[in-house]
Amino acid sequence: MPVIDEIEARLRAAFAPDQLEVVNESHRHAGHAGDDGTGETHFAVRIRAAPFAGMSRIARHRAVLAALVDIPGRVHALALDIG
């Protein structure tokens, strides 16, 4: 399964978001540090979900990273916009 699909599936399962956008930005970093040639190294996630209400910014980030478990270790960059 492509990494982008795995990220989206895990976040949908964990948070049932009202809004979810996962963007593969790897093409913008071709040849830079962290580019392994797979085209699956740099991602941006924008997610809005009710479970984040009342959570601090750090708690929201930790919750997303927990849902993604091993994915951050398989990508070089993961930009998060969580609300």
PyMOL Python script that loads the backbone (N, CA, C, O; Angstrom):
from pymol import cmd

cmd.read_pdbstr("""\
ATOM      1  N   MET A   1       0.858  -1.174   0.000  1.00  0.00           N
ATOM      2  CA  MET A   1       0.000   0.000   0.000  1.00  0.00           C
ATOM      3  C   MET A   1       0.905   1.238   0.000  1.00  0.00           C
ATOM      4  O   MET A   1       1.861   1.304   0.772  1.00  0.00           O
ATOM      5  N   PRO A   2       0.613   2.202  -0.848  1.00  0.00           N
ATOM      6  CA  PRO A   2       1.390   3.443  -0.828  1.00  0.00           C
ATOM      7  C   PRO A   2       1.303   4.123   0.537  1.00  0.00           C
ATOM      8  O   PRO A   2       0.274   4.049   1.209  1.00  0.00           O
ATOM      9  N   VAL A   3       2.376   4.779   0.939  1.00  0.00           N
ATOM     10  CA  VAL A   3       2.429   5.434   2.245  1.00  0.00           C
ATOM     11  C   VAL A   3       1.300   6.444   2.400  1.00  0.00           C
ATOM     12  O   VAL A   3       0.702   6.526   3.474  1.00  0.00           O
ATOM     13  N   ILE A   4       0.995   7.203   1.378  1.00  0.00           N
ATOM     14  CA  ILE A   4      -0.065   8.206   1.471  1.00  0.00           C
ATOM     15  C   ILE A   4      -1.410   7.557   1.808  1.00  0.00           C
ATOM     16  O   ILE A   4      -2.180   8.096   2.603  1.00  0.00           O
ATOM     17  N   ASP A   5      -1.687   6.419   1.213  1.00  0.00           N
ATOM     18  CA  ASP A   5      -2.942   5.706   1.499  1.00  0.00           C
ATOM     19  C   ASP A   5      -2.948   5.156   2.916  1.00  0.00           C
ATOM     20  O   ASP A   5      -3.986   5.150   3.578  1.00  0.00           O
ATOM     21  N   GLU A   6      -1.797   4.694   3.382  1.00  0.00           N
ATOM     22  CA  GLU A   6      -1.693   4.156   4.733  1.00  0.00           C
ATOM     23  C   GLU A   6      -1.896   5.264   5.775  1.00  0.00           C
ATOM     24  O   GLU A   6      -2.581   5.062   6.778  1.00  0.00           O
ATOM     25  N   ILE A   7      -1.297   6.428   5.530  1.00  0.00           N
ATOM     26  CA  ILE A   7      -1.486   7.562   6.436  1.00  0.00           C
ATOM     27  C   ILE A   7      -2.965   7.918   6.515  1.00  0.00           C
ATOM     28  O   ILE A   7      -3.520   8.064   7.604  1.00  0.00           O
ATOM     29  N   GLU A   8      -3.593   8.056   5.364  1.00  0.00           N
ATOM     30  CA  GLU A   8      -5.014   8.438   5.332  1.00  0.00           C
ATOM     31  C   GLU A   8      -5.888   7.395   6.030  1.00  0.00           C
ATOM     32  O   GLU A   8      -6.764   7.756   6.816  1.00  0.00           O
ATOM     33  N   ALA A   9      -5.668   6.131   5.760  1.00  0.00           N
ATOM     34  CA  ALA A   9      -6.480   5.074   6.361  1.00  0.00           C
ATOM     35  C   ALA A   9      -6.343   5.049   7.879  1.00  0.00           C
ATOM     36  O   ALA A   9      -7.337   4.906   8.591  1.00  0.00           O
ATOM     37  N   ARG A  10      -5.129   5.187   8.372  1.00  0.00           N
ATOM     38  CA  ARG A  10      -4.927   5.157   9.821  1.00  0.00           C
ATOM     39  C   ARG A  10      -5.563   6.361  10.503  1.00  0.00           C
ATOM     40  O   ARG A  10      -6.160   6.224  11.570  1.00  0.00           O
ATOM     41  N   LEU A  11      -5.442   7.531   9.900  1.00  0.00           N
ATOM     42  CA  LEU A  11      -6.021   8.721  10.513  1.00  0.00           C
ATOM     43  C   LEU A  11      -7.543   8.694  10.475  1.00  0.00           C
ATOM     44  O   LEU A  11      -8.190   9.139  11.423  1.00  0.00           O
ATOM     45  N   ARG A  12      -8.120   8.183   9.404  1.00  0.00           N
ATOM     46  CA  ARG A  12      -9.583   8.051   9.340  1.00  0.00           C
ATOM     47  C   ARG A  12     -10.075   7.076  10.410  1.00  0.00           C
ATOM     48  O   ARG A  12     -11.074   7.337  11.080  1.00  0.00           O
ATOM     49  N   ALA A  13      -9.378   5.966  10.567  1.00  0.00           N
ATOM     50  CA  ALA A  13      -9.775   4.964  11.556  1.00  0.00           C
ATOM     51  C   ALA A  13      -9.636   5.492  12.989  1.00  0.00           C
ATOM     52  O   ALA A  13     -10.475   5.198  13.841  1.00  0.00           O
ATOM     53  N   ALA A  14      -8.604   6.252  13.251  1.00  0.00           N
ATOM     54  CA  ALA A  14      -8.335   6.720  14.616  1.00  0.00           C
ATOM     55  C   ALA A  14      -9.192   7.908  15.029  1.00  0.00           C
ATOM     56  O   ALA A  14      -9.575   8.012  16.195  1.00  0.00           O
ATOM     57  N   PHE A  15      -9.506   8.822  14.080  1.00  0.00           N
ATOM     58  CA  PHE A  15     -10.130  10.078  14.471  1.00  0.00           C
ATOM     59  C   PHE A  15     -11.459  10.403  13.787  1.00  0.00           C
ATOM     60  O   PHE A  15     -12.111  11.373  14.174  1.00  0.00           O
ATOM     61  N   ALA A  16     -11.880   9.635  12.794  1.00  0.00           N
ATOM     62  CA  ALA A  16     -13.104   9.940  12.040  1.00  0.00           C
ATOM     63  C   ALA A  16     -13.171  11.441  11.744  1.00  0.00           C
ATOM     64  O   ALA A  16     -14.121  12.113  12.146  1.00  0.00           O
ATOM     65  N   PRO A  17     -12.172  11.959  11.049  1.00  0.00           N
ATOM     66  CA  PRO A  17     -12.077  13.411  10.870  1.00  0.00           C
ATOM     67  C   PRO A  17     -13.184  14.017  10.023  1.00  0.00           C
ATOM     68  O   PRO A  17     -13.739  13.379   9.128  1.00  0.00           O
ATOM     69  N   ASP A  18     -13.486  15.276  10.336  1.00  0.00           N
ATOM     70  CA  ASP A  18     -14.404  16.066   9.522  1.00  0.00           C
ATOM     71  C   ASP A  18     -13.698  16.511   8.248  1.00  0.00           C
ATOM     72  O   ASP A  18     -14.316  16.656   7.193  1.00  0.00           O
ATOM     73  N   GLN A  19     -12.407  16.723   8.367  1.00  0.00           N
ATOM     74  CA  GLN A  19     -11.600  17.131   7.227  1.00  0.00           C
ATOM     75  C   GLN A  19     -10.250  16.420   7.317  1.00  0.00           C
ATOM     76  O   GLN A  19      -9.629  16.374   8.378  1.00  0.00           O
ATOM     77  N   LEU A  20      -9.810  15.868   6.191  1.00  0.00           N
ATOM     78  CA  LEU A  20      -8.503  15.223   6.131  1.00  0.00           C
ATOM     79  C   LEU A  20      -7.927  15.420   4.740  1.00  0.00           C
ATOM     80  O   LEU A  20      -8.555  15.102   3.730  1.00  0.00           O
ATOM     81  N   GLU A  21      -6.726  15.950   4.717  1.00  0.00           N
ATOM     82  CA  GLU A  21      -6.007  16.115   3.459  1.00  0.00           C
ATOM     83  C   GLU A  21      -4.576  15.648   3.690  1.00  0.00           C
ATOM     84  O   GLU A  21      -3.877  16.166   4.561  1.00  0.00           O
ATOM     85  N   VAL A  22      -4.153  14.675   2.912  1.00  0.00           N
ATOM     86  CA  VAL A  22      -2.784  14.183   2.968  1.00  0.00           C
ATOM     87  C   VAL A  22      -2.161  14.455   1.606  1.00  0.00           C
ATOM     88  O   VAL A  22      -2.679  14.022   0.576  1.00  0.00           O
ATOM     89  N   VAL A  23      -1.051  15.172   1.612  1.00  0.00           N
ATOM     90  CA  VAL A  23      -0.408  15.575   0.368  1.00  0.00           C
ATOM     91  C   VAL A  23       1.018  15.025   0.338  1.00  0.00           C
ATOM     92  O   VAL A  23       1.791  15.204   1.279  1.00  0.00           O
ATOM     93  N   ASN A  24       1.342  14.357  -0.757  1.00  0.00           N
ATOM     94  CA  ASN A  24       2.705  13.885  -0.960  1.00  0.00           C
ATOM     95  C   ASN A  24       3.499  15.039  -1.556  1.00  0.00           C
ATOM     96  O   ASN A  24       3.251  15.451  -2.690  1.00  0.00           O
ATOM     97  N   GLU A  25       4.453  15.558  -0.791  1.00  0.00           N
ATOM     98  CA  GLU A  25       5.283  16.677  -1.236  1.00  0.00           C
ATOM     99  C   GLU A  25       6.690  16.231  -1.611  1.00  0.00           C
ATOM    100  O   GLU A  25       7.594  17.057  -1.733  1.00  0.00           O
ATOM    101  N   SER A  26       6.877  14.935  -1.793  1.00  0.00           N
ATOM    102  CA  SER A  26       8.202  14.390  -2.059  1.00  0.00           C
ATOM    103  C   SER A  26       8.852  14.984  -3.302  1.00  0.00           C
ATOM    104  O   SER A  26      10.064  15.199  -3.329  1.00  0.00           O
ATOM    105  N   HIS A  27       8.054  15.249  -4.326  1.00  0.00           N
ATOM    106  CA  HIS A  27       8.601  15.799  -5.567  1.00  0.00           C
ATOM    107  C   HIS A  27       9.281  17.147  -5.343  1.00  0.00           C
ATOM    108  O   HIS A  27      10.182  17.519  -6.094  1.00  0.00           O
ATOM    109  N   ARG A  28       8.860  17.871  -4.327  1.00  0.00           N
ATOM    110  CA  ARG A  28       9.449  19.174  -4.023  1.00  0.00           C
ATOM    111  C   ARG A  28      10.803  19.050  -3.350  1.00  0.00           C
ATOM    112  O   ARG A  28      11.516  20.043  -3.203  1.00  0.00           O
ATOM    113  N   HIS A  29      11.166  17.840  -2.939  1.00  0.00           N
ATOM    114  CA  HIS A  29      12.402  17.622  -2.196  1.00  0.00           C
ATOM    115  C   HIS A  29      13.349  16.652  -2.901  1.00  0.00           C
ATOM    116  O   HIS A  29      14.301  16.162  -2.295  1.00  0.00           O
ATOM    117  N   ALA A  30      13.096  16.382  -4.152  1.00  0.00           N
ATOM    118  CA  ALA A  30      13.940  15.456  -4.912  1.00  0.00           C
ATOM    119  C   ALA A  30      15.389  15.944  -4.883  1.00  0.00           C
ATOM    120  O   ALA A  30      15.676  17.107  -5.165  1.00  0.00           O
ATOM    121  N   GLY A  31      16.280  15.043  -4.539  1.00  0.00           N
ATOM    122  CA  GLY A  31      17.702  15.360  -4.485  1.00  0.00           C
ATOM    123  C   GLY A  31      18.157  15.963  -3.174  1.00  0.00           C
ATOM    124  O   GLY A  31      19.356  16.144  -2.964  1.00  0.00           O
ATOM    125  N   HIS A  32      17.228  16.279  -2.286  1.00  0.00           N
ATOM    126  CA  HIS A  32      17.574  16.857  -0.985  1.00  0.00           C
ATOM    127  C   HIS A  32      17.832  15.739   0.019  1.00  0.00           C
ATOM    128  O   HIS A  32      17.589  14.565  -0.260  1.00  0.00           O
ATOM    129  N   ALA A  33      18.321  16.119   1.176  1.00  0.00           N
ATOM    130  CA  ALA A  33      18.520  15.156   2.258  1.00  0.00           C
ATOM    131  C   ALA A  33      17.202  14.462   2.576  1.00  0.00           C
ATOM    132  O   ALA A  33      16.154  15.105   2.629  1.00  0.00           O
ATOM    133  N   GLY A  34      17.253  13.180   2.781  1.00  0.00           N
ATOM    134  CA  GLY A  34      16.053  12.426   3.113  1.00  0.00           C
ATOM    135  C   GLY A  34      15.324  11.852   1.917  1.00  0.00           C
ATOM    136  O   GLY A  34      14.434  11.017   2.081  1.00  0.00           O
ATOM    137  N   ASP A  35      15.684  12.284   0.709  1.00  0.00           N
ATOM    138  CA  ASP A  35      15.053  11.739  -0.497  1.00  0.00           C
ATOM    139  C   ASP A  35      15.730  10.418  -0.824  1.00  0.00           C
ATOM    140  O   ASP A  35      16.909  10.387  -1.178  1.00  0.00           O
ATOM    141  N   ASP A  36      14.984   9.333  -0.705  1.00  0.00           N
ATOM    142  CA  ASP A  36      15.550   8.007  -0.986  1.00  0.00           C
ATOM    143  C   ASP A  36      15.192   7.499  -2.371  1.00  0.00           C
ATOM    144  O   ASP A  36      15.499   6.359  -2.719  1.00  0.00           O
ATOM    145  N   GLY A  37      14.544   8.343  -3.160  1.00  0.00           N
ATOM    146  CA  GLY A  37      14.196   7.966  -4.520  1.00  0.00           C
ATOM    147  C   GLY A  37      12.869   7.246  -4.666  1.00  0.00           C
ATOM    148  O   GLY A  37      12.467   6.922  -5.783  1.00  0.00           O
ATOM    149  N   THR A  38      12.178   6.988  -3.560  1.00  0.00           N
ATOM    150  CA  THR A  38      10.904   6.260  -3.630  1.00  0.00           C
ATOM    151  C   THR A  38       9.744   7.164  -4.011  1.00  0.00           C
ATOM    152  O   THR A  38       8.711   6.691  -4.484  1.00  0.00           O
ATOM    153  N   GLY A  39       9.912   8.462  -3.806  1.00  0.00           N
ATOM    154  CA  GLY A  39       8.802   9.380  -4.030  1.00  0.00           C
ATOM    155  C   GLY A  39       7.805   9.368  -2.890  1.00  0.00           C
ATOM    156  O   GLY A  39       6.699   9.889  -3.023  1.00  0.00           O
ATOM    157  N   GLU A  40       8.193   8.769  -1.756  1.00  0.00           N
ATOM    158  CA  GLU A  40       7.316   8.682  -0.581  1.00  0.00           C
ATOM    159  C   GLU A  40       8.086   9.056   0.677  1.00  0.00           C
ATOM    160  O   GLU A  40       8.157   8.273   1.625  1.00  0.00           O
ATOM    161  N   THR A  41       8.665  10.258   0.683  1.00  0.00           N
ATOM    162  CA  THR A  41       9.503  10.657   1.812  1.00  0.00           C
ATOM    163  C   THR A  41       9.024  11.899   2.540  1.00  0.00           C
ATOM    164  O   THR A  41       9.379  12.098   3.702  1.00  0.00           O
ATOM    165  N   HIS A  42       8.228  12.741   1.895  1.00  0.00           N
ATOM    166  CA  HIS A  42       7.802  14.006   2.477  1.00  0.00           C
ATOM    167  C   HIS A  42       6.283  14.163   2.326  1.00  0.00           C
ATOM    168  O   HIS A  42       5.754  14.115   1.216  1.00  0.00           O
ATOM    169  N   PHE A  43       5.589  14.353   3.461  1.00  0.00           N
ATOM    170  CA  PHE A  43       4.135  14.462   3.436  1.00  0.00           C
ATOM    171  C   PHE A  43       3.662  15.618   4.302  1.00  0.00           C
ATOM    172  O   PHE A  43       4.315  15.996   5.275  1.00  0.00           O
ATOM    173  N   ALA A  44       2.520  16.170   3.932  1.00  0.00           N
ATOM    174  CA  ALA A  44       1.856  17.187   4.730  1.00  0.00           C
ATOM    175  C   ALA A  44       0.451  16.679   5.040  1.00  0.00           C
ATOM    176  O   ALA A  44      -0.246  16.170   4.162  1.00  0.00           O
ATOM    177  N   VAL A  45       0.051  16.823   6.290  1.00  0.00           N
ATOM    178  CA  VAL A  45      -1.269  16.364   6.731  1.00  0.00           C
ATOM    179  C   VAL A  45      -2.025  17.540   7.341  1.00  0.00           C
ATOM    180  O   VAL A  45      -1.507  18.251   8.202  1.00  0.00           O
ATOM    181  N   ARG A  46      -3.246  17.727   6.883  1.00  0.00           N
ATOM    182  CA  ARG A  46      -4.169  18.700   7.484  1.00  0.00           C
ATOM    183  C   ARG A  46      -5.380  17.890   7.942  1.00  0.00           C
ATOM    184  O   ARG A  46      -6.040  17.228   7.142  1.00  0.00           O
ATOM    185  N   ILE A  47      -5.654  17.956   9.233  1.00  0.00           N
ATOM    186  CA  ILE A  47      -6.739  17.153   9.791  1.00  0.00           C
ATOM    187  C   ILE A  47      -7.524  17.983  10.800  1.00  0.00           C
ATOM    188  O   ILE A  47      -6.956  18.716  11.609  1.00  0.00           O
ATOM    189  N   ARG A  48      -8.838  17.847  10.728  1.00  0.00           N
ATOM    190  CA  ARG A  48      -9.763  18.477  11.667  1.00  0.00           C
ATOM    191  C   ARG A  48     -10.689  17.385  12.179  1.00  0.00           C
ATOM    192  O   ARG A  48     -11.344  16.698  11.395  1.00  0.00           O
ATOM    193  N   ALA A  49     -10.741  17.226  13.501  1.00  0.00           N
ATOM    194  CA  ALA A  49     -11.569  16.162  14.075  1.00  0.00           C
ATOM    195  C   ALA A  49     -11.981  16.523  15.495  1.00  0.00           C
ATOM    196  O   ALA A  49     -11.239  17.177  16.227  1.00  0.00           O
ATOM    197  N   ALA A  50     -13.151  16.093  15.860  1.00  0.00           N
ATOM    198  CA  ALA A  50     -13.699  16.366  17.186  1.00  0.00           C
ATOM    199  C   ALA A  50     -12.809  15.882  18.336  1.00  0.00           C
ATOM    200  O   ALA A  50     -12.718  16.576  19.349  1.00  0.00           O
ATOM    201  N   PRO A  51     -12.147  14.719  18.225  1.00  0.00           N
ATOM    202  CA  PRO A  51     -11.321  14.263  19.347  1.00  0.00           C
ATOM    203  C   PRO A  51     -10.200  15.229  19.750  1.00  0.00           C
ATOM    204  O   PRO A  51      -9.661  15.114  20.851  1.00  0.00           O
ATOM    205  N   PHE A  52      -9.843  16.174  18.880  1.00  0.00           N
ATOM    206  CA  PHE A  52      -8.765  17.105  19.195  1.00  0.00           C
ATOM    207  C   PHE A  52      -9.234  18.286  20.044  1.00  0.00           C
ATOM    208  O   PHE A  52      -8.411  19.039  20.566  1.00  0.00           O
ATOM    209  N   ALA A  53     -10.546  18.452  20.184  1.00  0.00           N
ATOM    210  CA  ALA A  53     -11.083  19.568  20.975  1.00  0.00           C
ATOM    211  C   ALA A  53     -10.564  19.480  22.409  1.00  0.00           C
ATOM    212  O   ALA A  53     -10.637  18.429  23.046  1.00  0.00           O
ATOM    213  N   GLY A  54     -10.052  20.572  22.891  1.00  0.00           N
ATOM    214  CA  GLY A  54      -9.561  20.614  24.264  1.00  0.00           C
ATOM    215  C   GLY A  54      -8.148  20.092  24.449  1.00  0.00           C
ATOM    216  O   GLY A  54      -7.602  20.189  25.548  1.00  0.00           O
ATOM    217  N   MET A  55      -7.546  19.547  23.416  1.00  0.00           N
ATOM    218  CA  MET A  55      -6.177  19.042  23.518  1.00  0.00           C
ATOM    219  C   MET A  55      -5.182  20.166  23.233  1.00  0.00           C
ATOM    220  O   MET A  55      -5.447  21.059  22.427  1.00  0.00           O
ATOM    221  N   SER A  56      -4.053  20.107  23.896  1.00  0.00           N
ATOM    222  CA  SER A  56      -2.993  21.055  23.587  1.00  0.00           C
ATOM    223  C   SER A  56      -2.387  20.690  22.231  1.00  0.00           C
ATOM    224  O   SER A  56      -2.602  19.593  21.715  1.00  0.00           O
ATOM    225  N   ARG A  57      -1.638  21.614  21.674  1.00  0.00           N
ATOM    226  CA  ARG A  57      -0.989  21.363  20.384  1.00  0.00           C
ATOM    227  C   ARG A  57      -0.092  20.128  20.466  1.00  0.00           C
ATOM    228  O   ARG A  57      -0.099  19.292  19.563  1.00  0.00           O
ATOM    229  N   ILE A  58       0.667  20.018  21.533  1.00  0.00           N
ATOM    230  CA  ILE A  58       1.566  18.871  21.702  1.00  0.00           C
ATOM    231  C   ILE A  58       0.771  17.580  21.825  1.00  0.00           C
ATOM    232  O   ILE A  58       1.157  16.566  21.244  1.00  0.00           O
ATOM    233  N   ALA A  59      -0.321  17.595  22.563  1.00  0.00           N
ATOM    234  CA  ALA A  59      -1.154  16.399  22.719  1.00  0.00           C
ATOM    235  C   ALA A  59      -1.754  15.973  21.385  1.00  0.00           C
ATOM    236  O   ALA A  59      -1.828  14.780  21.091  1.00  0.00           O
ATOM    237  N   ARG A  60      -2.186  16.950  20.571  1.00  0.00           N
ATOM    238  CA  ARG A  60      -2.723  16.617  19.243  1.00  0.00           C
ATOM    239  C   ARG A  60      -1.655  15.956  18.376  1.00  0.00           C
ATOM    240  O   ARG A  60      -1.921  14.948  17.722  1.00  0.00           O
ATOM    241  N   HIS A  61      -0.466  16.513  18.370  1.00  0.00           N
ATOM    242  CA  HIS A  61       0.619  15.932  17.581  1.00  0.00           C
ATOM    243  C   HIS A  61       0.964  14.527  18.061  1.00  0.00           C
ATOM    244  O   HIS A  61       1.163  13.617  17.256  1.00  0.00           O
ATOM    245  N   ARG A  62       1.031  14.362  19.363  1.00  0.00           N
ATOM    246  CA  ARG A  62       1.331  13.028  19.911  1.00  0.00           C
ATOM    247  C   ARG A  62       0.247  12.017  19.532  1.00  0.00           C
ATOM    248  O   ARG A  62       0.554  10.864  19.230  1.00  0.00           O
ATOM    249  N   ALA A  63      -1.012  12.442  19.546  1.00  0.00           N
ATOM    250  CA  ALA A  63      -2.112  11.543  19.188  1.00  0.00           C
ATOM    251  C   ALA A  63      -2.000  11.110  17.723  1.00  0.00           C
ATOM    252  O   ALA A  63      -2.184   9.936  17.402  1.00  0.00           O
ATOM    253  N   VAL A  64      -1.699  12.058  16.847  1.00  0.00           N
ATOM    254  CA  VAL A  64      -1.555  11.722  15.426  1.00  0.00           C
ATOM    255  C   VAL A  64      -0.368  10.787  15.224  1.00  0.00           C
ATOM    256  O   VAL A  64      -0.482   9.787  14.515  1.00  0.00           O
ATOM    257  N   LEU A  65       0.761  11.099  15.836  1.00  0.00           N
ATOM    258  CA  LEU A  65       1.939  10.238  15.673  1.00  0.00           C
ATOM    259  C   LEU A  65       1.691   8.841  16.246  1.00  0.00           C
ATOM    260  O   LEU A  65       2.188   7.855  15.700  1.00  0.00           O
ATOM    261  N   ALA A  66       0.935   8.745  17.329  1.00  0.00           N
ATOM    262  CA  ALA A  66       0.598   7.437  17.893  1.00  0.00           C
ATOM    263  C   ALA A  66      -0.261   6.638  16.918  1.00  0.00           C
ATOM    264  O   ALA A  66      -0.098   5.424  16.794  1.00  0.00           O
ATOM    265  N   ALA A  67      -1.173   7.315  16.230  1.00  0.00           N
ATOM    266  CA  ALA A  67      -2.025   6.623  15.256  1.00  0.00           C
ATOM    267  C   ALA A  67      -1.223   6.137  14.055  1.00  0.00           C
ATOM    268  O   ALA A  67      -1.567   5.135  13.427  1.00  0.00           O
ATOM    269  N   LEU A  68      -0.161   6.851  13.749  1.00  0.00           N
ATOM    270  CA  LEU A  68       0.651   6.482  12.587  1.00  0.00           C
ATOM    271  C   LEU A  68       1.748   5.476  12.934  1.00  0.00           C
ATOM    272  O   LEU A  68       2.401   4.941  12.039  1.00  0.00           O
ATOM    273  N   VAL A  69       1.948   5.223  14.191  1.00  0.00           N
ATOM    274  CA  VAL A  69       2.891   4.258  14.746  1.00  0.00           C
ATOM    275  C   VAL A  69       4.252   4.306  14.049  1.00  0.00           C
ATOM    276  O   VAL A  69       5.086   5.137  14.408  1.00  0.00           O
ATOM    277  N   ASP A  70       4.496   3.454  13.078  1.00  0.00           N
ATOM    278  CA  ASP A  70       5.821   3.331  12.463  1.00  0.00           C
ATOM    279  C   ASP A  70       6.015   4.201  11.226  1.00  0.00           C
ATOM    280  O   ASP A  70       7.119   4.243  10.683  1.00  0.00           O
ATOM    281  N   ILE A  71       5.001   4.881  10.773  1.00  0.00           N
ATOM    282  CA  ILE A  71       5.124   5.663   9.537  1.00  0.00           C
ATOM    283  C   ILE A  71       6.163   6.775   9.660  1.00  0.00           C
ATOM    284  O   ILE A  71       6.957   6.939   8.733  1.00  0.00           O
ATOM    285  N   PRO A  72       6.208   7.558  10.758  1.00  0.00           N
ATOM    286  CA  PRO A  72       7.225   8.601  10.815  1.00  0.00           C
ATOM    287  C   PRO A  72       8.655   8.071  10.672  1.00  0.00           C
ATOM    288  O   PRO A  72       9.536   8.805  10.224  1.00  0.00           O
ATOM    289  N   GLY A  73       8.895   6.843  11.032  1.00  0.00           N
ATOM    290  CA  GLY A  73      10.219   6.249  10.854  1.00  0.00           C
ATOM    291  C   GLY A  73      10.495   5.854   9.416  1.00  0.00           C
ATOM    292  O   GLY A  73      11.640   5.579   9.059  1.00  0.00           O
ATOM    293  N   ARG A  74       9.459   5.823   8.586  1.00  0.00           N
ATOM    294  CA  ARG A  74       9.617   5.439   7.186  1.00  0.00           C
ATOM    295  C   ARG A  74       9.623   6.628   6.240  1.00  0.00           C
ATOM    296  O   ARG A  74       9.889   6.469   5.049  1.00  0.00           O
ATOM    297  N   VAL A  75       9.335   7.806   6.749  1.00  0.00           N
ATOM    298  CA  VAL A  75       9.361   9.013   5.922  1.00  0.00           C
ATOM    299  C   VAL A  75      10.355   9.999   6.527  1.00  0.00           C
ATOM    300  O   VAL A  75      10.682   9.922   7.711  1.00  0.00           O
ATOM    301  N   HIS A  76      10.823  10.914   5.708  1.00  0.00           N
ATOM    302  CA  HIS A  76      11.802  11.883   6.188  1.00  0.00           C
ATOM    303  C   HIS A  76      11.132  13.085   6.848  1.00  0.00           C
ATOM    304  O   HIS A  76      11.641  13.613   7.836  1.00  0.00           O
ATOM    305  N   ALA A  77       9.996  13.519   6.310  1.00  0.00           N
ATOM    306  CA  ALA A  77       9.336  14.713   6.842  1.00  0.00           C
ATOM    307  C   ALA A  77       7.827  14.525   6.853  1.00  0.00           C
ATOM    308  O   ALA A  77       7.240  14.024   5.894  1.00  0.00           O
ATOM    309  N   LEU A  78       7.207  14.939   7.962  1.00  0.00           N
ATOM    310  CA  LEU A  78       5.771  14.853   8.113  1.00  0.00           C
ATOM    311  C   LEU A  78       5.293  16.159   8.734  1.00  0.00           C
ATOM    312  O   LEU A  78       5.419  16.357   9.942  1.00  0.00           O
ATOM    313  N   ALA A  79       4.750  17.037   7.922  1.00  0.00           N
ATOM    314  CA  ALA A  79       4.222  18.320   8.394  1.00  0.00           C
ATOM    315  C   ALA A  79       2.786  18.126   8.857  1.00  0.00           C
ATOM    316  O   ALA A  79       1.971  17.543   8.142  1.00  0.00           O
ATOM    317  N   LEU A  80       2.476  18.615  10.056  1.00  0.00           N
ATOM    318  CA  LEU A  80       1.141  18.406  10.624  1.00  0.00           C
ATOM    319  C   LEU A  80       0.441  19.738  10.875  1.00  0.00           C
ATOM    320  O   LEU A  80       1.010  20.655  11.468  1.00  0.00           O
ATOM    321  N   ASP A  81      -0.799  19.824  10.412  1.00  0.00           N
ATOM    322  CA  ASP A  81      -1.694  20.954  10.682  1.00  0.00           C
ATOM    323  C   ASP A  81      -2.942  20.322  11.276  1.00  0.00           C
ATOM    324  O   ASP A  81      -3.778  19.773  10.559  1.00  0.00           O
ATOM    325  N   ILE A  82      -3.056  20.408  12.605  1.00  0.00           N
ATOM    326  CA  ILE A  82      -4.086  19.665  13.325  1.00  0.00           C
ATOM    327  C   ILE A  82      -5.025  20.631  14.053  1.00  0.00           C
ATOM    328  O   ILE A  82      -4.586  21.578  14.706  1.00  0.00           O
ATOM    329  N   GLY A  83      -6.310  20.371  13.926  1.00  0.00           N
ATOM    330  CA  GLY A  83      -7.273  21.213  14.636  1.00  0.00           C
ATOM    331  C   GLY A  83      -8.517  20.468  14.966  1.00  0.00           C
ATOM    332  O   GLY A  83      -9.433  21.031  15.566  1.00  0.00           O
TER     333      GLY A  83
END
""", "prot")
cmd.dss("prot")
cmd.show_as("cartoon", "prot")
cmd.util.cbc("prot")
cmd.orient("prot")
